[in-house]
Amino acid sequence: MTEKGYVQFRCDWERTAAPAGPLVDELIAWRDRLYRLGLIGVYPDGIGFGNLSARVGNAFVISGTATGRLEAVGPEHFTEVTGYDIAANFVKCRGPVEASSESMSHAAVYRADPTAGAVIHVHHLDLWEQLYGKLPTTDPKAEAGTPAMAWAIEELFRRGGVREAGLFVMGGHREGLMAFGATSDEAGARVVAAFNVLAGVSKPGAASGSGEPPQLYSARRPVPPPPTAAGRDRPGVQ
């Protein structure tokens, strides 16, 4: 199983003005913070990783594809997903950029949990390895950015436990984790709290503080060899 560094779904993209408003401002602030922590970024081979979104009515605003490499983003790097069909591998969006290749994974969370208002997808090898199988973990056969991954996420919600955790491991997407919450602040705090625990600067379950923990592993450095467990393949899409 080899993951791809590009959008794998059919995309009906309408080029329009950038989305705007407080929700977008919050996403921008969290995206740039997570970039500074190395949880969003780009690999040496040029493949970007990490994305985040916020629900807007029956749609959601999400960071665009190929934006992981940017040190800072603005509204022009976000788009609105106005429709999707997981079975048909199809996403419809409007904005200045095409939607992230993980858009269907975000859509799966929103569809499975009506209370979710924001979703954040990050990469961190140490977190992924430590939390794999301890937190809710998707089927390792489900690749990133595919209908299979979206269905695997929905299956986690059907099994229970993931709502309480607010964070899950993408078993077939090496390094990939997703957090969600009622707001981007809640989802972001869950990511940073897990990162802080790994860095040894806070206790499990603690909310993030004002300071930023040191980077334990920056995915912008060369990626170490993968673990040998089946289904844990190289990182890929954003």
Secondary structure, DSSP 8 states (H G I E B T S, - for coil): ----SS--SEEEEEE-----SHHHHHHHHHHHHHHHTTSSEE-TTS-EE-EEEEEETTEEEEEBTT-TT-SS--GGGEEEEEEEETTTTEEEEEESS-B-TTHHHHHHHHHH-TT--EEEEEE-HHHHHHHTTTS-B--TTS-TTSHHHHHHHHHHHHHSSHHHH-EEE-TTSTTEEEEEESSHHHHHHHHHHHHHHHHTSS-TT----SS----S--TTS------SSTT-------
